[in-house]
Amino acid sequence: MANLSEDIQSDGSGTHPPMLDRSDFASWQQRIRLYCIGKDNRANIIKSIDEGPFKMGKFRETLAEEEEADIRATNILLQGLPKYIYTLINHYTDAKDIWNNVKMLLEGSELTKDDRESQLYNEFEHFRQNKGETIHDYYVRFTKLINDMRNIKMTMPKIQLNSKFVNNMLPEWDRFVTIVKLNRGLKESNYDQLYAYLKQHEEHANENKMMLERYNQHAIDPLALVSNVSPQQYLSESSVIPPSTYVPPVNYQP
């Protein structure tokens, strides 16, 4: 491979490979492989990364395919590297050598991994829904955090993940969270299913939010009032709490 720069420019991929972020190497490894799978001769490209370049003693056609695959794999990896890493790696001509040396540079020591694990545990411990944040945005942030944890082999029981998700939502969701818990959804569901259920009641949660804001100046907790009265009592006391804010119980089905 005499001129890698020329090879990279002539690759003709149409889209740029995912760029490596030093703080998220595990995710990049997955994304670069998915990118390779989308290319022609994908099996040989992945094989070049995992096992090294073509071997002698094969049929001419097979040899040519594997040689081309190794060139493409090398190009893809180099295009996905930021300049400060590229300058350390670009003298390697085999995809496997590039892959292994990038891993050695970025995976670091066990102390580095421990630091990353500690950081993610801290994020998990303090994770909560932000004021004004929609349930969708909250769910997306939570999913990204859990994926980051899984990328470095951090695992937690399902009920712990579910509890974290529902117990740190804003007060307007309290009524629906209670319904989930009463129906033992935390044991039988995952947080994706909990999100799907709660998302259906976002309109009512927004009504509860407006009610909370309306009564906040009088130091009244209207959600507490709602939870302590029957529907009949609630409707009869509509002069205190507008009936439009009442949300009938919903049977949760995980």
Protein Blocks (a to p, Z undefined) as FASTA:
>chain_A
ZZlmlmmmmnonopacddddfklmmlmmmmmmmmmmmpghklmmmmmmmnopcdehiafk
lmmmmmmmmmmmmmmmmmmpcfklmmmmmmpcbfklmmmmmmmmmnopmklmmmmmmmmm
mmmmmgccdehiafklmmmmmmmmmmmmmmnopacdfklmmmmmmmmccfklmmmmmmmm
mnommmmmcfklmmmmmmmmmmmmmmmmmmmmmmmmnopafklmmmmpcfklmmmmmmmp
cfklpccdddddZZ
